[in-house]
Amino acid sequence: MPAVLVGIIVVLAVVLVTMSFGRPVVEAHVPTPPDPSEAGETLVGPIDYTVDATSTGAWQFFDFSRGSVVVNPGPGEWDLAFRRFHIIANGGPGFSGEGGIIRLEETDLDAVSELPDAPYVETRVRRDSVNAAIERWYAYGWTSHLLTPHPAVYAVRTADGRYAKLQLLGYYCPGAQPGCLTFRYVYQGAGGRSVATPAEAGEAVNREPDAGDPSRASGER
């Protein structure tokens, strides 16, 4: 075997070994069990919630007014839908709701106290429906093949015209399985755009089950 070819093989082997040792550890999240409960006209949050969006075919629907994923909702009974790394709002042509999303600056969730009264981006229907405001919520690692949330805050107008703010926290389930979309949110059930809460001076309420130790990601999307 020519010396040059041997050298190339050795270099490739070293690179592969280095990459395997350098694979980052990601935080795992356990899906929050659905438990819809009417919030009423009150300010709710901050709450951490994990949606089981591991299915490549079925959308999972989340309703802020009930603080939960909802099963088989009516056309106007959900606010956000999740499928793997896709997130859409219930608003736009072909949807029954008034929903939309605005991407705000990259900051902490508690730094946003008032949501804008600006045009909210609606969802576009196509083969894979998308909402351009939140379509690129992640940074893709070309060496790790991991999706990492941008530290952006999103303003959400719900299907019935109320408001919430949220920040994406993670994407991976236990065992490195992708599709456990985790976010922190505050919901204004009274209908205004003020989303500052006294609870934000402390820790967010965590509605996730214990995920256990972090898992190494497989890089699957």
VOBA-1610 file (N, C-alpha, C; in pm, whole numbers, padded with zeros to 5 digits, always signed):
BEGIN
Met+00086-00119+00000Met+00000+00000+00000Met+00089+00124+00000Pro+00067+00218-00089Pro+00151+00337-00096Pro+00151+00413+00036Ala+00266+00476+00066Ala+00281+00547+00193Ala+00182+00662+00205Val+00152+00728+00093Val+00059+00842+00096Val-00080+00796+00140Leu-00124+00681+00084Leu-00256+00628+00119Leu-00261+00589+00266Val-00154+00528+00315Val-00148+00492+00457Val-00159+00616+00544Gly-00090+00721+00503Gly-00095+00846+00580Gly-00234+00904+00585Ile-00305+00900+00471Ile-00442+00952+00467Ile-00533+00873+00560Ile-00519+00740+00557Ile-00602+00654+00643Ile-00576+00685+00790Val-00450+00704+00826Val-00415+00735+00965Val-00477+00868+01008Val-00466+00968+00921Val-00522+01100+00953Val-00673+01092+00972Leu-00741+01020+00881Leu-00886+01005+00893Leu-00925+00934+01022Ala-00849+00832+01058Ala-00878+00759+01181Ala-00863+00849+01303Val-00758+00931+01303Val-00737+01023+01415Val-00852+01123+01425Val-00896+01175+01310Val-01006+01271+01309Val-01134+01208+01364Leu-01164+01086+01319Leu-01286+01018+01365Leu-01282+00991+01515Val-01168+00948+01565Val-01155+00922+01708Val-01171+01050+01787Thr-01108+01158+01738Thr-01118+01288+01806Thr-01262+01336+01811Met-01335+01320+01700Met-01475+01363+01695Met-01562+01282+01790Ser-01534+01152+01801Ser-01615+01068+01889Ser-01596+01106+02034Phe-01471+01142+02073Phe-01447+01184+02211Phe-01501+01324+02236Gly-01509+01404+02130Gly-01552+01542+02145Gly-01700+01563+02132Arg-01777+01457+02116Arg-01922+01473+02102Arg-01979+01533+02230Pro-02049+01645+02220Pro-02098+01711+02341Pro-02210+01633+02408Val-02225+01658+02536Val-02335+01601+02613Val-02449+01701+02613Val-02568+01657+02581Val-02683+01747+02577Val-02780+01710+02689Glu-02856+01809+02732Glu-02954+01786+02837Glu-03075+01714+02781Ala-03119+01611+02851Ala-03235+01534+02808Ala-03360+01583+02881His-03473+01580+02811His-03601+01623+02868His-03705+01514+02849Val-03784+01491+02953Val-03893+01393+02948Val-04021+01466+02910Pro-04098+01414+02814Pro-04224+01480+02775Pro-04317+01501+02894Thr-04380+01617+02898Thr-04476+01649+03003Thr-04608+01577+02974Pro-04662+01502+03067Pro-04790+01434+03042Pro-04901+01536+03017Pro-04985+01516+02917Pro-05097+01607+02891Pro-05190+01615+03012Asp-05222+01738+03052Asp-05311+01759+03167Asp-05381+01894+03150Pro-05470+01905+03052Pro-05534+02034+03023Pro-05616+02084+03142Ser-05595+02211+03177Ser-05669+02273+03287Ser-05683+02422+03256Glu-05804+02471+03253Glu-05830+02609+03214Glu-05758+02707+03308Ala-05683+02799+03247Ala-05610+02900+03324Ala-05699+03018+03361Gly-05800+03044+03281Gly-05886+03159+03305Gly-05818+03288+03264Glu-05873+03400+03307Glu-05821+03531+03270Glu-05716+03575+03371Thr-05604+03508+03367Thr-05496+03535+03461Thr-05362+03521+03391Leu-05258+03571+03455Leu-05122+03560+03402Leu-05060+03432+03456Val-05008+03350+03368Val-04957+03218+03405Val-04810+03206+03366Gly-04728+03154+03459Gly-04590+03126+03426Gly-04493+03208+03510Pro-04363+03188+03483Pro-04306+03104+03377Pro-04317+02954+03408Ile-04342+02877+03304Ile-04357+02732+03313Ile-04268+02666+03209Asp-04201+02559+03248Asp-04124+02477+03154Asp-04212+02361+03109Tyr-04216+02339+02978Tyr-04302+02233+02924Tyr-04228+02162+02812Thr-04243+02029+02806Thr-04181+01949+02701Thr-04288+01877+02620Val-04286+01900+02489Val-04380+01836+02397Val-04313+01715+02334Asp-04382+01603+02332Asp-04332+01484+02263Asp-04361+01499+02114Ala-04263+01555+02043Ala-04277+01578+01899Ala-04190+01481+01820Thr-04173+01360+01874Thr-04084+01263+01810Thr-04141+01203+01683Ser-04272+01208+01666Ser-04334+01152+01546Ser-04295+01234+01424Thr-04262+01165+01315Thr-04230+01235+01191Thr-04355+01264+01108Gly-04470+01211+01151Gly-04591+01230+01072Gly-04702+01306+01140Ala-04713+01295+01271Ala-04827+01352+01344Ala-04787+01480+01416Trp-04869+01584+01400Trp-04850+01708+01474Trp-04901+01690+01617Gln-04832+01756+01712Gln-04877+01762+01851Gln-04922+01905+01879Phe-05041+01920+01935Phe-05103+02052+01949Phe-05098+02100+02094Phe-05058+02227+02111Phe-05046+02286+02244Phe-05141+02405+02257Asp-05210+02410+02372Asp-05305+02518+02399Asp-05260+02594+02524Phe-05224+02722+02508Phe-05177+02801+02622Phe-05285+02819+02728Ser-05410+02834+02686Ser-05516+02859+02784Ser-05540+02741+02877Arg-05498+02622+02834Arg-05509+02503+02918Arg-05372+02450+02962Gly-05266+02516+02918Gly-05131+02483+02963Gly-05088+02343+02932Ser-05127+02291+02815Ser-05102+02149+02789Ser-05112+02116+02641Val-05049+02006+02606Val-05080+01941+02478Val-05224+01892+02484Val-05297+01907+02374Val-05436+01862+02368Val-05450+01762+02254Val-05530+01660+02278Val-05548+01551+02181Val-05675+01576+02100Asn-05661+01564+01969Asn-05774+01583+01877Asn-05851+01713+01902Pro-05781+01827+01902Pro-05851+01953+01928Pro-05935+01996+01808Gly-06033+02082+01834Gly-06107+02144+01725Gly-06019+02243+01652Pro-06064+02294+01537Pro-05981+02383+01454Pro-05927+02506+01527Gly-06004+02560+01621Gly-05960+02678+01693Gly-05917+02652+01835Glu-05895+02526+01871Glu-05868+02489+02009Glu-05721+02459+02036Trp-05633+02510+01953Trp-05490+02495+01977Trp-05419+02622+01930Asp-05299+02645+01986Asp-05224+02767+01954Asp-05096+02739+01876Leu-05021+02639+01918Leu-04898+02599+01850Leu-04903+02450+01820Ala-04840+02411+01710Ala-04828+02269+01676Ala-04682+02236+01654Phe-04643+02115+01696Phe-04504+02071+01692Phe-04495+01936+01621Arg-04394+01923+01535Arg-04362+01795+01472Arg-04213+01792+01446Arg-04144+01708+01522Arg-03997+01707+01520Arg-03947+01849+01546Phe-03870+01907+01454Phe-03818+02042+01479Phe-03905+02151+01415His-04021+02114+01364His-04112+02212+01304His-04207+02269+01410Ile-04229+02401+01404Ile-04322+02468+01495Ile-04408+02564+01413Ile-04539+02558+01429Ile-04628+02648+01357Ile-04732+02705+01453Ala-04791+02817+01411Ala-04897+02883+01488Ala-05031+02862+01418Asn-05137+02868+01495Asn-05272+02850+01441Asn-05323+02984+01388Gly-05273+03021+01272Gly-05313+03147+01211Gly-05258+03158+01071Gly-05336+03217+00981Gly-05297+03229+00842Gly-05398+03162+00752Pro-05384+03179+00621Pro-05477+03115+00528Pro-05483+02964+00548Gly-05603+02911+00563Gly-05621+02769+00585Gly-05630+02730+00731Phe-05609+02825+00822Phe-05618+02798+00966Phe-05737+02874+01025Ser-05791+02821+01134Ser-05909+02880+01196Ser-05876+02988+01298Gly-05752+02990+01348Gly-05717+03082+01455Gly-05662+03215+01407Glu-05637+03303+01505Glu-05578+03434+01480Glu-05429+03435+01513Gly-05369+03318+01527Gly-05234+03306+01579Gly-05126+03361+01489Gly-05013+03391+01551Gly-04895+03438+01481Gly-04778+03444+01576Ile-04659+03467+01522Ile-04536+03468+01602Ile-04447+03583+01557Ile-04378+03645+01653Ile-04273+03743+01624Ile-04148+03698+01697Arg-04036+03698+01628Arg-03908+03671+01695Arg-03854+03802+01751Leu-03829+03802+01881Leu-03773+03919+01948Leu-03622+03903+01959Glu-03558+03988+02042Glu-03413+03981+02051Glu-03368+03858+02129Glu-03239+03831+02121Glu-03181+03720+02196Glu-03151+03771+02337Thr-03232+03731+02431Thr-03222+03778+02568Thr-03287+03677+02660Asp-03290+03706+02788Asp-03360+03620+02882Asp-03510+03642+02872Leu-03585+03538+02900Leu-03730+03549+02891Leu-03784+03657+02984Asp-03728+03667+03104Asp-03780+03763+03201Asp-03745+03907+03166Ala-03659+03928+03065Ala-03627+04064+03022Ala-03736+04124+02934Val-03827+04041+02888Val-03936+04087+02801Val-04062+04101+02887Ser-04106+04225+02906Ser-04222+04250+02992Ser-04347+04290+02914Glu-04330+04336+02791Glu-04443+04380+02709Glu-04422+04328+02567Leu-04524+04267+02510Leu-04513+04215+02374Leu-04559+04320+02273Pro-04503+04317+02154Pro-04532+04422+02055Pro-04672+04413+01996Asp-04721+04529+01955Asp-04848+04536+01882Asp-04816+04553+01734Ala-04740+04461+01682Ala-04693+04466+01543Ala-04754+04349+01468Pro-04746+04350+01335Pro-04798+04234+01260Pro-04726+04105+01302Tyr-04803+04007+01340Tyr-04748+03878+01378Tyr-04741+03788+01254Val-04632+03712+01243Val-04610+03628+01125Val-04703+03508+01131Glu-04781+03490+01026Glu-04873+03377+01019Glu-04806+03256+00956Thr-04870+03142+00969Thr-04818+03017+00914Thr-04853+03005+00767Arg-04758+02956+00688Arg-04781+02931+00546Arg-04804+02782+00526Val-04907+02750+00452Val-04939+02609+00424Val-04865+02565+00299Arg-04793+02456+00310Arg-04729+02390+00196Arg-04707+02245+00237Arg-04622+02174+00167Arg-04602+02032+00202Arg-04562+02018+00349Asp-04468+02100+00393Asp-04435+02113+00535Asp-04471+02255+00575Ser-04586+02272+00641Ser-04628+02406+00682Ser-04520+02469+00770Val-04495+02599+00751Val-04389+02666+00826Val-04438+02801+00876Asn-04376+02845+00984Asn-04392+02982+01030Asn-04254+03045+01028Ala-04235+03143+00941Ala-04102+03197+00915Ala-04039+03261+01038Ala-04120+03307+01133Ala-04066+03374+01251Ala-03991+03279+01343Ile-04029+03151+01341Ile-03970+03054+01434Ile-03911+02933+01360Glu-03913+02939+01228Glu-03866+02825+01148Glu-03721+02790+01179Arg-03637+02891+01201Arg-03495+02867+01230Arg-03467+02897+01376Trp-03537+02829+01464Trp-03518+02850+01607Trp-03388+02790+01658Tyr-03321+02712+01576Tyr-03204+02637+01619Tyr-03080+02673+01538Ala-02964+02642+01598Ala-02837+02642+01527Ala-02798+02497+01506Tyr-02755+02465+01385Tyr-02717+02327+01353Tyr-02566+02312+01364Gly-02522+02214+01443Gly-02379+02188+01457Gly-02330+02094+01349Trp-02243+02143+01263Trp-02199+02064+01148Trp-02110+01947+01189Thr-02043+01956+01301Thr-01961+01844+01347Thr-02037+01756+01446Ser-02119+01816+01532Ser-02194+01738+01630Ser-02328+01688+01576His-02378+01755+01470His-02511+01726+01413His-02623+01744+01516Leu-02603+01838+01607Leu-02703+01867+01709Leu-02777+01995+01676Leu-02902+02002+01719Leu-02980+02125+01710Leu-02976+02193+01846Thr-02928+02317+01848Thr-02918+02394+01971Thr-03004+02519+01960Pro-03096+02543+02053Pro-03184+02659+02042Pro-03107+02791+02046His-03144+02884+01959His-03096+03021+01972His-03157+03080+02099Pro-03085+03169+02168Pro-03140+03228+02290Pro-03236+03343+02261Ala-03328+03319+02171Ala-03425+03422+02132Ala-03555+03404+02209Val-03625+03514+02229Val-03759+03511+02287Val-03859+03533+02175Tyr-03969+03460+02179Tyr-04072+03470+02077Tyr-04202+03521+02138Ala-04261+03619+02072Ala-04395+03665+02109Ala-04495+03583+02030Val-04596+03532+02099Val-04696+03447+02034Val-04834+03509+02054Arg-04906+03525+01943Arg-05048+03557+01952Arg-05123+03426+01938Thr-05212+03398+02032Thr-05280+03269+02034Thr-05396+03266+01935Ala-05456+03150+01924Ala-05565+03132+01828Ala-05683+03223+01856Asp-05703+03259+01985Asp-05816+03347+02020Asp-05773+03490+02047Gly-05652+03527+02002Gly-05607+03666+02010Gly-05546+03708+02141Arg-05511+03614+02228Arg-05440+03646+02350Arg-05290+03634+02323Tyr-05208+03652+02428Tyr-05064+03662+02404Tyr-04984+03576+02502Ala-04867+03533+02454Ala-04772+03458+02536Ala-04631+03489+02487Lys-04535+03467+02573Lys-04394+03473+02531Lys-04333+03338+02563Leu-04237+03297+02480Leu-04171+03169+02506Leu-04027+03172+02460Gln-03950+03080+02514Gln-03810+03062+02477Gln-03783+02912+02468Leu-03725+02867+02358Leu-03691+02726+02340Leu-03570+02691+02426Leu-03576+02578+02494Leu-03469+02535+02585Leu-03395+02412+02538Gly-03461+02322+02466Gly-03395+02197+02428Gly-03476+02119+02327Tyr-03413+02011+02277Tyr-03475+01934+02169Tyr-03462+01783+02188Tyr-03388+01739+02290Tyr-03356+01597+02299Tyr-03423+01529+02418Cys-03466+01404+02392Cys-03530+01319+02492Cys-03423+01234+02560Pro-03459+01161+02666Pro-03366+01063+02722Pro-03323+00961+02615Gly-03200+00917+02626Gly-03148+00824+02527Gly-03107+00891+02399Ala-03094+01023+02402Ala-03047+01100+02286Ala-03146+01104+02171Gln-03271+01067+02195Gln-03371+01071+02088Gln-03414+01215+02063Pro-03417+01257+01937Pro-03462+01393+01907Pro-03614+01404+01909Gly-03662+01525+01931Gly-03806+01550+01921Gly-03874+01588+02050Cys-03800+01601+02160Cys-03860+01649+02285Cys-03839+01800+02293Leu-03926+01873+02225Leu-03914+02018+02220Leu-03956+02077+02354Thr-03863+02145+02416Thr-03884+02200+02550Thr-03877+02351+02545Phe-03973+02415+02610Phe-03977+02561+02610Phe-04025+02613+02745Arg-03991+02739+02771Arg-04039+02810+02890Arg-04134+02919+02841Tyr-04247+02935+02908Tyr-04344+03032+02859Tyr-04414+03107+02971Val-04467+03223+02935Val-04558+03300+03019Val-04679+03332+02932Tyr-04798+03307+02984Tyr-04923+03327+02909Tyr-05008+03432+02979Gln-05057+03529+02901Gln-05143+03634+02953Gln-05288+03601+02920Gly-05357+03540+03014Gly-05494+03499+02990Gly-05594+03613+02991Ala-05552+03729+03043Ala-05643+03843+03051Ala-05657+03915+02917Gly-05572+03880+02821Gly-05586+03936+02688Gly-05493+04050+02656Gly-05424+04107+02755Gly-05330+04215+02728Gly-05196+04163+02679Arg-05103+04257+02657Arg-04971+04220+02607Arg-04862+04231+02714Ser-04902+04258+02837Ser-04808+04261+02949Ser-04781+04119+02997Val-04653+04080+02998Val-04618+03941+03031Val-04510+03932+03138Ala-04499+04034+03222Ala-04405+04030+03334Ala-04476+03972+03455Thr-04413+03877+03522Thr-04476+03813+03638Thr-04383+03819+03759Pro-04440+03828+03881Pro-04357+03824+04002Pro-04277+03695+04013Ala-04331+03586+03959Ala-04263+03456+03969Ala-04129+03457+03898Glu-04111+03549+03802Glu-03987+03551+03726Glu-03869+03599+03809Ala-03897+03652+03928Ala-03787+03685+04017Ala-03724+03559+04077Gly-03798+03448+04073Gly-03747+03321+04121Gly-03731+03223+04008Glu-03755+03095+04036Glu-03737+02992+03935Glu-03869+02964+03864Ala-03857+02917+03740Ala-03976+02880+03665Ala-04037+02754+03724Val-04168+02744+03713Val-04237+02620+03749Val-04200+02515+03645Asn-04160+02398+03689Asn-04116+02293+03597Asn-04223+02185+03591Arg-04286+02171+03473Arg-04388+02067+03456Arg-04332+01944+03386Glu-04198+01939+03371Glu-04136+01821+03312Glu-04111+01716+03419Pro-04132+01587+03389Pro-04085+01481+03478Pro-03933+01482+03482Asp-03876+01416+03583Asp-03732+01409+03597Asp-03671+01334+03480Ala-03578+01399+03410Ala-03515+01338+03293Ala-03396+01251+03331Gly-03351+01260+03454Gly-03233+01182+03491Gly-03107+01247+03439Asp-03004+01169+03422Asp-02877+01221+03377Asp-02883+01261+03231Pro-02803+01364+03193Pro-02797+01400+03051Pro-02747+01283+02968Ser-02792+01279+02840Ser-02753+01170+02750Ser-02669+01225+02637Arg-02587+01141+02580Arg-02512+01181+02463Arg-02603+01175+02341Ala-02597+01279+02262Ala-02686+01288+02147Ala-02635+01203+02033Ser-02729+01150+01957Ser-02693+01066+01843Ser-02673+01148+01718Gly-02721+01274+01720Gly-02712+01358+01601Gly-02827+01341+01507Glu-02924+01252+01536Glu-03039+01233+01449Glu-03132+01352+01464Arg-03197+01394+01353Arg-03291+01504+01359Arg-03431+01454+01332
//
